[in-house]
Structure formats: structure tokens, C-alpha cells
């Protein structure tokens, strides 16, 4: 059972890293679950301090994933339509078989959302809002990616410390 928990935890950490760029996956949450699973094995003693700190950080990053793009869009003059357009563009960008579909989708979603649903917006304002939303998405994705990589590092570190006990 320990090896199953170990394998699933490792896979969750890897999927968590991918999930930092794919809006359909809760990246940092999956990475945290990976850490939790290694602590649920009979080999590793539970360290509540690490679990609580990583959980609080994951929750904070999860909130920032939604706040940063919207705040950046507003900072660049965008409305809620641009922020919603960014999210929809990200989802569509996943399924469009072109290079950088997620990035292009985020930008186009914000641009079209602002242009079509904000009656006071023009091309220049929509472009500025889309740029802000896009930069916000990149910033939040980067923070999430770094955290997910750190979580994978924590997982691997715990595994290395207890390697002999697993096998």
C-alpha cells in the first residue's frame, strides 16, 4: 500500500506542475495532495508543521491565481469582462492545437471579452486590458509553477530520506 501511495503522490506532484499552466487542473492543490500522500505512508512520520505551512501556502496561491489576472487587467484599465474572457480563453486555448494556445487564448479571451462586453471600450482599451490580463496570468502561473516545483522537491526530499524504508 505504501508504494501505491508513493507512486500516486509522485504522479500528483507532476500533474500539479502541469496544472499550474492548465486552468482545468488545480495545480498547486494536486501538488499538496502529493505531499500529503507521502506522509500517509507507514514509513514516513507525519510532520504537521510542513503539512500546515504547505497547505496555507497552497490556499494562498490558489486565491492569487484568480486575483492576480483580474487585478492586472483592472490595473491596465480592463473590466470584469476581460478577466472572464481570460479564463474562457485559457480553457479554449487548451483544446486548440496550435503552439502556445493557452497564452494566445488568454490574450484573445481578454481582448474579445473587453471589446464585446464592455460598451465603453475601444480597440486601444481592449488591447491594454488584454495585455494586463495576460501579464497577470503569466505572473500567477509563474508563482504557482515555482511553488509546485518546491512541493515536488519536498516530496523527493522526503522520499530520499526514507528510501531504505520503502524498499
MOQUI-V936830 format. One record per backbone hydrogen bond with DSSP energy under -0.5 kcal/mol. NH is the residue of the N-H (numbers start at 1). CO is the residue of the C=O. If there is no record, write none. Layout:
((NH CO) (NH CO))
This chain:
((5 1) (6 2) (7 3) (8 4) (9 5) (10 6) (11 7) (12 8) (13 9) (14 10) (15 11) (16 12) (17 13) (18 14) (19 15) (20 16) (20 17) (21 18) (22 18) (23 21) (25 22) (27 19) (27 25) (30 26) (31 27) (32 28) (33 29) (34 30) (35 31) (36 32) (37 33) (38 34) (39 35) (40 36) (41 38) (48 46) (51 47) (52 48) (53 49) (54 50) (55 51) (56 52) (57 53) (58 54) (59 55) (60 56) (61 57) (62 58) (63 59) (64 60) (65 61) (66 62) (66 63) (67 63) (68 64) (70 66) (71 67) (72 68) (73 69) (74 70) (75 71) (76 72) (77 74) (78 73) (82 79) (83 79) (84 80) (85 81) (86 82) (87 83) (88 84) (89 85) (90 86) (91 87) (92 88) (93 89) (94 90) (94 91) (95 91) (95 92) (96 92) (97 95) (98 96) (101 98) (104 100) (105 101) (106 102) (107 103) (108 104) (109 105) (110 106) (111 107) (112 108) (113 109) (114 110) (115 111) (116 112) (117 113) (118 114) (119 117) (121 118) (126 122) (127 123) (128 124) (129 125) (130 126) (131 127) (132 128) (133 129) (134 130) (135 131) (136 132) (137 133) (138 134) (139 135) (140 136) (141 137) (142 138) (143 139) (144 140) (145 141) (146 142) (147 143) (148 144) (149 145) (150 146) (151 147) (152 148) (153 149) (154 150) (155 151) (156 152) (157 153) (158 154) (159 155) (160 156) (161 157) (162 158) (163 160) (165 162) (166 162) (166 163) (167 163))
